[in-house]
Amino acid sequence: MSRRKPVTTAGTRPRAKKQTAQSRSARPANAQPRQQRPQKQKRERKPIATSTKVLVLIGLTVTTLLLGGNWILHRSIFNVKTVHLYGVVHEDPKKVLKASGLQSHPSLISVSGHSIEHNLSSFRWISGVSVTKQWPSTVNVTIHETRPVAVAFNGAHVLEYVAANGADLGPAPMNANYPTLVYLNPLTTTWPFRKAGYSAVYVADRLPKSFAWQISKINVGANGSVTLEMESPVSFVLGPATKLKEKFVAIASVIAHTTLKAGDVVNVEAPTVLSVTGPPPS
């Protein structure tokens, strides 16, 4: 009896047929081919633009030149060695030069008119400075002095120059050719012409040349009322220091066309309505 197992055909799997060129060509026409995965593209580095390179090079060159130039300009050869001082009349030139800071021989590149003017601000007569430089080591300083507009006696009865802002500029000679300011009925001995008596300074600074030389005194009261005293002697009452142009025109007209007697008082507070009175009773 044979021991071979019976061959069953139901459970056997048919072998896969090898694909041939003919079978490949037999695929349906609408079959889509297998898509390949897109490969990652490498980013290309953009080269630096030529213009950018040029700008960077220029910037480095300029920076180097500036640093090098600054170093050179601060060498001792460019320090201040010569100072020419002009325009000093009422202040001591040696004190002015010392206070300016130029005697310490700073570098010429660091010298400025603003700093010198600040250093000289304590001098009463100096109102400003002009500075020019001459390389490698010379500075020219021109001092601008303030202009006095009048004189006045201080609390110690010393005659002083008066600046246009009312400041006391220091001693003046008794024959100084300026009108004398008088603050009437002072309560203290403090200098009044920067505040309460400033109206007299304001008028003195604006006197027309046509008759300014004839004014000997400018009186001012605590209320700001101003009176001009001529050398004649004739007085002109201005009142408050307003409408000065009209008042000065009226005064000039009276001087030119009216015969005044010594002691006459002309009131020009209302320039269009003048009144002339005799001297006040003694």
C-alpha positions in Angstrom: 0.0 0.0 0.0 1.4 3.3 -1.0 2.3 5.9 1.8 2.1 9.0 -0.4 -0.3 11.6 0.8 -3.0 12.5 -1.7 -2.4 15.7 -3.5 -5.1 18.3 -3.0 -5.6 20.9 -5.6 -8.2 23.1 -3.8 -5.8 24.7 -1.3 -2.8 25.4 -3.5 -1.9 28.9 -4.5 -1.0 29.6 -8.1 2.5 30.9 -8.6 2.7 34.6 -9.6 3.6 35.0 -13.2 6.7 37.0 -14.1 6.0 40.2 -15.8 7.2 40.3 -19.3 7.6 43.3 -21.6 4.4 42.2 -23.3 2.5 42.1 -20.1 3.8 45.5 -19.1 2.5 46.9 -22.3 -0.8 45.4 -21.7 -1.5 47.8 -18.7 -4.5 50.0 -19.1 -3.7 53.4 -20.7 -5.2 55.4 -17.8 -2.9 53.9 -15.2 -0.8 56.6 -13.6 2.9 56.1 -13.2 4.3 56.0 -9.7 5.2 59.6 -8.6 8.7 60.2 -7.3 9.2 62.2 -4.1 10.5 65.7 -4.8 14.0 66.2 -3.6 14.8 69.1 -1.2 16.6 71.8 -3.0 19.6 73.3 -1.3 19.4 77.0 -0.7 22.0 78.8 -2.5 23.8 81.6 -0.6 23.5 84.9 -2.3 26.8 86.6 -2.8 27.3 90.0 -1.0 26.6 92.8 -3.5 29.6 94.8 -4.7 28.0 98.1 -3.6 27.6 96.8 0.0 31.3 95.8 0.1 32.2 99.3 -1.2 30.1 101.0 1.5 31.6 98.9 4.2 35.1 99.7 3.0 34.3 103.4 2.8 32.9 103.4 6.3 35.9 101.7 7.8 38.2 104.1 5.9 36.4 107.2 7.2 36.3 105.9 10.8 40.0 105.2 10.7 40.7 108.7 9.3 38.5 110.3 11.9 40.1 108.5 14.8 43.6 109.1 13.4 42.8 112.8 12.8 41.4 113.3 16.2 44.5 111.7 17.7 46.8 114.0 15.7 44.8 117.2 16.5 45.2 116.5 20.2 49.0 116.4 20.0 51.0 119.2 21.8 51.9 120.9 18.5 48.2 121.9 18.1 47.8 123.2 21.7 47.1 127.0 22.1 50.4 128.9 22.5 49.4 132.4 21.4 46.4 134.4 22.3 45.5 137.8 20.9 43.0 139.8 23.0 41.0 142.7 21.4 38.4 145.1 22.6 39.1 145.1 26.3 38.7 148.7 27.6 37.0 148.7 31.0 38.3 145.3 32.3 41.8 144.2 33.2 43.2 142.2 30.2 45.3 140.0 32.4 42.3 139.0 34.5 40.3 138.4 31.3 42.9 136.2 29.8 43.3 134.2 33.0 39.5 133.7 33.3 39.2 132.7 29.7 41.0 129.4 30.3 43.3 129.8 27.4 46.4 130.1 29.6 46.1 126.4 30.3 47.1 125.7 26.7 44.1 123.6 25.6 44.1 121.8 22.2 43.0 124.3 19.5 40.3 121.9 18.3 38.6 122.1 21.7 38.4 125.9 21.9 34.9 127.4 21.5 33.5 130.9 21.8 30.6 129.6 23.9 32.9 128.2 26.6 35.0 131.3 26.7 32.0 133.6 26.9 30.7 131.4 29.8 34.0 131.7 31.6 33.9 135.5 31.2 30.3 136.0 32.3 31.3 137.3 35.7 32.9 140.5 34.1 30.3 143.3 34.2 31.5 145.0 31.1 31.7 142.0 28.9 28.5 141.2 27.0 29.9 138.7 24.4 33.0 137.4 22.6 34.0 136.4 19.1 36.7 133.7 18.6 38.8 132.9 15.5 41.5 130.2 15.3 44.7 130.3 13.3 46.3 126.9 13.0 48.4 125.4 14.4 48.3 127.2 17.8 46.9 130.8 17.8 43.5 132.1 19.1 42.1 135.6 18.4 39.5 136.7 21.0 37.5 139.9 20.4 35.7 141.2 23.5 32.3 142.9 23.0 31.7 145.3 25.9 28.3 146.5 26.9 27.3 150.1 26.2 26.4 152.4 29.2 23.3 154.5 28.7 23.5 156.7 31.8 25.2 157.2 35.2 23.8 157.1 38.7 24.9 157.4 42.3 24.9 154.3 44.4 24.0 154.0 48.0 27.5 155.2 49.0 27.1 158.2 46.7 29.7 156.9 44.2 28.9 157.7 40.6 28.4 154.5 38.6 27.9 153.6 34.9 24.4 152.1 34.1 24.0 149.4 31.4 21.0 149.1 29.1 19.6 146.4 31.4 19.9 148.6 34.5 23.1 146.8 35.8 25.7 148.7 37.7 28.9 148.7 35.6 31.3 150.2 38.1 32.7 153.7 38.9 32.4 156.5 36.4 34.2 159.9 36.4 32.2 162.9 37.6 32.4 164.4 34.1 31.0 161.4 32.3 28.9 162.6 29.4 25.7 160.7 30.2 22.4 161.7 31.8 22.2 161.1 35.5 19.4 158.8 36.7 17.7 159.7 40.0 15.3 157.4 41.9 13.0 159.7 43.8 12.3 159.0 47.5 14.2 155.7 47.9 13.3 153.6 50.9 16.6 151.7 50.9 20.1 152.1 49.6 20.0 149.1 47.2 20.5 149.7 43.5 17.0 150.4 42.1 17.6 150.6 38.3 17.1 146.9 37.5 13.6 146.8 39.0 11.6 149.7 40.4 13.7 152.4 38.6 14.1 150.6 35.3 11.7 153.0 33.5 14.4 155.6 33.7 17.0 153.3 32.1 14.5 152.3 29.4 14.0 156.0 28.5 17.7 156.8 28.6 18.5 154.0 26.2 15.9 155.4 23.6 16.6 159.1 23.7 16.9 160.5 20.2 20.2 162.1 19.3 18.5 165.4 18.3 18.2 166.4 22.0 19.7 163.6 24.0 22.8 165.7 24.6 20.6 168.4 26.3 19.3 166.0 29.0 21.1 166.3 32.3 18.8 164.2 34.6 16.2 161.5 34.3 14.0 161.3 37.4 11.8 158.2 38.1 9.4 157.6 40.9 8.3 154.4 42.5 5.2 154.3 40.2 7.4 154.4 37.1 6.6 158.0 36.1 9.6 159.6 34.3 10.6 163.3 34.1 13.4 164.7 31.9 15.4 167.6 33.1 17.2 169.7 30.5 20.4 171.8 31.1 18.3 175.0 30.5 16.7 174.1 33.1 13.4 173.0 31.6 11.6 169.8 32.6 9.5 167.5 30.4 7.0 165.2 32.2 6.8 161.9 30.3 4.7 159.9 32.8 4.9 156.2 32.1 7.5 154.9 29.7 5.0 154.3 26.9 4.4 155.9 23.5 7.9 157.2 23.6 8.1 157.9 19.9 5.2 160.3 20.0 6.4 161.9 23.2 9.9 162.5 21.8 8.4 164.1 18.7 6.4 166.4 20.9 9.5 167.4 22.9 11.5 168.0 19.7 8.7 170.2 18.4 8.5 172.3 21.6 12.3 172.8 21.7 12.3 173.9 18.1 9.3 176.2 18.1 8.6 177.4 21.6 10.5 179.9 23.7 10.8 178.4 27.2 11.9 180.1 30.4 14.1 178.6 33.0 12.0 176.4 35.3 9.2 175.8 32.8 7.6 172.3 33.1 6.1 170.8 29.9 3.7 167.9 30.3 3.8 165.5 27.3 2.0 162.6 28.9 -0.7 163.2 26.2 1.5 164.1 23.2 -1.3 165.7 21.3 -2.4 167.9 24.2 0.7 169.7 25.6 0.6 171.9 28.7 3.4 174.3 29.8 3.5 175.6 33.3 5.9 177.7 35.2 8.3 176.5 37.8 6.7 174.9 40.9 6.5 177.2 44.0 9.6 177.1 46.1 
